[in-house]
Amino acid sequence: MTPRVAISQAPYDRDATEALARAVRQMHRARELGADLIVFPEWSLGLNPPEPMPSRAIRALADAARLLSLGVVTGTLRVLDPATNAKQQRALVLDQDGTVLGSQAKCDLDPPERPWFEAGEGIEPIASRWGRLVLLLGPDALSDRRWAECRRAGPSLVVMATAARTPGEQRAVEDMALARSLTSSALIVLAPLLGRFGGVAHVGAAQGFHRGRALMAPAPDDVVLVSSGDAAHVELGVLDACSWAPSRATALGEVELAPEDLRQPVAERRTLIDWTALDTPDPLTHGRALLAMAEDSPRLAALAPAHPEHPRALEALLAEGAAGAFAWPALAGRRADDPSVSALMGLVARYRRPLVVRVGPGPAPMGLSHPEHWDECLLAHPDVPVVLVSAGVRAPFSDEALALAAYRPNVWLELSRAPTAFWAEARATLGSGRLLFGSGGVPGAFSSEWARFQAWRDQVGLPPDEAAAIAADNARTLFFPVRRRELSPSAEAHHV
């Protein structure tokens, strides 16, 4: 079972009582977000007094875990010998019933820590309902030797509870976690220490990595979700990348639905995207699988993977009826202003189809996914509608996306999981004609995103025509104007 993981990213608090109270509050918040497991940084419990295990703090977390049915990974201090005051820095795992499943001592100590703490002897996996867990504290997370021990343990989940003092160190740690995820099937969770600790300011943000993907599902507070099931996020291959409009009049028999879809609103129109097709040697096969899913369904539109190294696959899929294309050049290590990406835009322009592109936080280094890098392609192909999908907009990507759309009339913004403040700013800047409601591609997210959109609509008094445009009509204009699979490039040109 791959857990839905929440990571605490609140800054360090010296007050142990307040730090524990905040940790419990975050556990409640994580459970509200549907998490199975929450991971805290190494010193998240503040300067909690060293005690024999389980300490008072751990007992309080265990009580909350039992109440919420939520697993916990946390750092703590452990007394080894009360007579000598020997102690260790450790991390431990609590099961969803509050049971301590195991703990791991920090093996490699920083020089200031050596007079005060005893080092552990090696890395040992901890058995859990989520598979084998490996916990790497501080310097352990950066050590090639400890990573070799970790790899031999065959973990399902690895927690890197380390810290960075500068943005450069932060990027280096993220790059290391990303690289290690390429050689492991484990979900790798980065839980950095934040704030001032020991006279040093620590930076960094919680993140997860899986098979070369940087995963992120931002929450509006100091907890971030990084994984959910076997196909956690759009980066892991979720097909329903954008969903529009509730299904009040949808004939369910026309769309093949999973059983869980029958218990929630489903999309009246659905665009099929498989981002993993951009990270395989055979995007043509993946694209044809999407076309097969959309065959004969007026409510599904399949898009073709636009890979910089496989332009022929894109051209073949467009000729076979793809309703558009999707691109994420960062997965191939390319920037959007690379000539190979411009060539892909030329193909999409020839077939007069829209292009959906992934921007914002993504594979390290994150600079590869800046919206502004698309400007040259947009300028060269002003007739190609380009939809920016970010699955949670954060600065500076949100500012760049909005600026790009403000002076490039062929840019559309998909709003999934973005803060409602961004929705309001985008509407004020662009009007409603180039905004698309979306669920972000996360299974089960349509209901919550639709409820959030309805609440925002009512709060700002969105006129019915604008609400309909954002919720459905704009997307239909882009992806469902006609049944395109019968149209050749020349025939389609005459139609348009």
ZIKA-V837845 format. One record per helix or strand. SS is the DSSP state (@ for helix, = for strand). FROM is the first residue (numbers start at 1). LEN is the number of residues. If there is no record, write none. Layout:
# ZIKA-V837845
ss/from/len
SS/FROM/LEN
SS/FROM/LEN
This chain:
# ZIKA-V837845
ss/from/len
=/5/4
@/16/17
=/37/3
=/51/1
@/56/13
=/71/11
=/86/9
=/100/6
@/111/3
=/126/3
=/131/7
@/138/5
@/144/10
=/157/5
=/164/1
@/167/16
=/187/4
=/195/3
=/200/4
=/207/4
=/213/3
=/217/1
=/223/5
@/234/3
=/240/5
@/252/3
@/259/5
=/269/4
@/275/5
@/283/12
=/300/3
=/304/2
@/311/9
=/324/4
@/329/4
@/339/12
=/354/5
@/366/4
@/371/10
=/386/4
@/397/11
=/411/4
@/420/11
=/435/2
@/445/16
@/464/16
@/484/3
@/489/7
